[in-house]
Amino acid sequence: MSYLEWAESQLAEIELLTSMFPTREELEITDQLALAELRDYVEGSASTDCPPPSRPHFLIKQKLDTASMERTDVILSCTYPSEYPSVLPEITLRSRCADLSRTQQTQLHTDLNAYLMENCLGEVCVLSAVEWVKDNLQLFINKSLSAAPTPKKESSSPRPQETFSRLWIYSHHIYNKTKRKNILEWSKELGLSGFSMPGKPGIVCVEGLHSACEEFWSRVKVLTWKKIMIRHREDFPLDGQCGDNRTVESIDSRRKFTGFEEAMFDPHGNRGNHMDLGQLYQFLNEKGCCEIFQMYFGIEGR
């Protein structure tokens, strides 16, 4: 298929979704400019023959009934790559179901992608994704409930010691606006500090409680990437036990970053997607972690 044929399929699917989910409470197009550029390209009124660089992104919001008789909010966040439907769309799931553990939410997302890869590759598939979630959500809730540990009486034994972790994540590139937004939002939600550097290559550092870092990584790694990996990790036992005020103080003393930010270092190149690595090295040096530069790039910074 050509870029024009891909774009025609994308526009046709969005128009179908708009007719099926007519209200903003059901379907929210988050980037109207990207949709307008897609339409201009399909209709031949764009100023260039190249496909538009901005990619359509939208949210499908569903209220699904579960066995507990409560209505569960489920949001499918979807971004079209240029080559969709020859490649899968980038779909992430968010559920506000109290009965669904984070592990089960991650598995739900993984199984959805596996289903789409096996059954829908080459065809528009957002509606298929919605239907699959409707059909399988209760199954995952049941698994989550059956796996929940039986409550135990409190004992006088001390609670386990917590660990502070710092993950250094490497990606072939980070361009997508939705992924960049997810990284910022998830780090804030999980109480993590650090930074992300978009472009090619992409670098993410998160630090905080071990459990929060692992949850962040479980969410990030299931997104669609050309390549992503943990390049290096650091783990430190914390003073005190879970829930102690001393633990909070110990966490803050271990942090090298204040809050979480997206860091840009003099973007350059034809697409503005390459960063000044010298500035990156200075940034890492100021934070007391310049040795990481050689782990990423195989050379000593200066």
N, C-alpha and C positions, 0 to 999 in steps of 0.2 A: 504494500500500500504506500501511497505517497503522503507527504505531510498534509496536502489538501484533503485527501480522503480521510485521514485520521481526524482532521479538524471537523469535517462534515459529520462524522460519527459522534464526536464529542458534543457538537452543538445540537444535534438531533436528540441525544440522550438528555441534555440539560432541559430542552424544551419539553420532552416527555415528563421528566421529573417535576417541572414547574406546573404542568397540568395535573399531575397526580397529587402534588403537595402544594396547593395554591397559597397557603398562608406562610408568613415569616416564622410562625411558631412551629411549622413543619419543615420548611426548607429555607435556609438562609444563604444567599449568595454573598460571600464575604468580600469579594473583589469584583465590583461591577465593571471597572475599567478593563480587567482581563477578559470578562465576558464580551464586552463591546468590541475589543480588539479581535477576539476570536470570530465574532459575527462578521466584522468588516473583512477579515481575511477570507472567510468562506464565500462571502458575497462578492468578492473581487474589488471592494472599494478601499482596501488598505493601500497605503503609500508605497509598500514594498511587497515583493513576492515571497519574502521569507516569512515563516510562521512567527507569530507574535512571541516575544520573549517571556511575557508574564503568563502565568498558568492559572486557569480557572480553579477556584477553591470554594467549596460550599459545605454546609452542615445539614445533615438530615436528622431531624429530632423526632423520636418515636416514644410513645408511652405504651409499654407492653404490660399485659396482665401476667402475674406470676401465681403460683399455687397458694401463696400466702394471702391472696386477694388484694395485694397492694399493687399499685401501678408503678412500674419502674421506668425512669427516664433513661433512654439510651440515645447517645449522639454518635453518628458516624461522620467523621471529618474526612473529606475526600479532596484530593488534588489530582488533576490530570497531567501526567507527563506528556510531552509533545507526541510521543509515539503510541499513546493509548488509542485504540484498544489492542495493539499488537504487544504491548506490555501491560502489566496490571496497574491500576490506579494506586496512588498512595492513600491507604485507608487506615485510620486509627479509630479505636472504639473507646468511648467513655461511658461508664454506667454508674448511676447513683444507687445501685442496689446494695443494701446493707448485708444481704445474704451472700454476696459474691466477693470472695477474697481477692486480694490483689493478684495472687498467683493464678487464680482461675480466670481473672480478667485478661492477664497476659496470655494464658493458654487459649482463651476464646479468640483473641486476636490472631494468634499463630495458626489455629485450626481454620479460621476464616480464610486467611491468605492461602493456606494449602488447598482448601476447597476451590477457591477461585483459580488458582494455578492449574489444577487438574481438570476443571470443568468449563472454565469461562475464558481462558486465554485466547485472544483474537476476536472476542466479541465484547460489546458493551456489557457491563456486569454490575453496575451499582445497585440496580433493583434486585438482582440475584443475591447480592451481599445483604441487603435489607431483609429479604425473605429468609436467608440462612440464619441470621441473628434471631429473627422471630421464632424460627423452628428449634433453635438450639440453646437459647438463653436459659430455659428452665432446666435443661439437662445439666448445664454447668452449675446452676444454683444448687441442684440436688447433690452434685459431686462435692461442692464446697461445704455443704451442710454435713454430709456424711464424713468428710475428712476433718471436720472441726474436732479438736480434742475435748474430751469430757472434762468439765470443770473439776478442779481438785481443791480440796480444803487447803487453806493457807497454812504453811508450815513456818517454823521459826528459822529454817535454813536461810542463809543469805541469798539475795537475788544475784543472778549472774553478772559478771563484770562486762561492761560495754567496751566496744572498740571504736576508735576513730580511724577512718579510712580516707585516703585520697586516691582517686582514680585519674589516670592520664589516658585519655581516649584519642585514638587516631582514626580519621576518616579520609578516604581518597579525596573527597571534596564535600563541602557543605554550602549549597547554593539556595536550596528550597526555603522560601519564606515560612512555610508552615512548620518545617522541621526546626528552623531557628526559633520560631515562636514557642514551639513545644519545649525546647531545651530551656528557654528562659522561664517558662511557666512552671515546668516540673521541678526545676532546681529551687524555685521560690516556695512551691508547695511543700517540698520535702525538707526545707530548712538547710539547703546546701549552699556553700559559698564556692567561688571559683570563677572561671571565665570560659567563654567559647570564642574561637576565632574562625569565622566563616571563610569561604574561599577554597583554594586548592593549594596545599592540603587543608583539611579542617581539623582543628584541635579543640578538645573539650577537657577541662579539668573540673572535677567536683570533689568537695571535701565536706565531711560531716560524719554523723553516726554511720557505722558500717551498714546497718539495715537500710538506711535511707539511700546510701550510695548504691547498694545492690538493687533496690527498687528502681532507681533512676536508670541503671544500666539495663534492667530487664525491659523497661519501656522503650529505651532508645534503640536497642539492638534489633528489635523486631520490625522497625521501620525499613523501608526499601533503601538499601545502600549499595553502592558499587563495591565498597570495602570498608569495614569498620572493625576495630579491635581495641582491647585494652593494652596499651603499649607498656604501661608500668603501673604498679599499685604500691601504696604505702599503708601499713596498718600499725596502729599504736594502741596498746591497752590504756584505758582511762582510769584515773583515780576514782575511788568510790564505786558504788553499784548502781544499777538502773534506777532512775528516778531521784537519785540524790542530787542536792544542789551542787555538791562538789563535782559531779559529773558535768553539769552545764559549764561550770567554771573551767574544767579541764578541757572541754571541747573548744571553748573560745581561745584558750591558750595555745592550742595546737594549730589553729587556723593560720594560713599564710595569706588569705584573701579576705577582704571585707565585703560581704554580700556577693552577688553574682552579676556579671556584666558580659555583654558582647563586646569584644575588643577588636578594633580595627587598627591596622598598622600601615598607613599610607598605601591604600589599594591602588594597584596599577595593572597593566596588561590590557589587551584588547577588550576584555569583558570586565575589567576591574576586579578580577578574581584572585589576584596574587598579592600577598602581603610582603612588606619589608621585613625580612627575617632578622636583620640587624636590630630593628626596633623591637621585634618579639624577644630577642635575646636580652636586650636591656630591660624589658618589662619583667622577664623571668628572673633576671639578676636582682632587680629591686625587691622582688618577693622572696628572695633567698632560695631559689630553686633553679639556678642556671644550669645545673648538671643535666636537667631534663632535656635541654636543647640537643645535646649530643645523642641522647637516646632516640629522639625523633628523627634527626637528620644525619647522624653519623659523623658529624664534624663538630669541632669546638667553636663556640660562639665568640664574638669579640665586639 
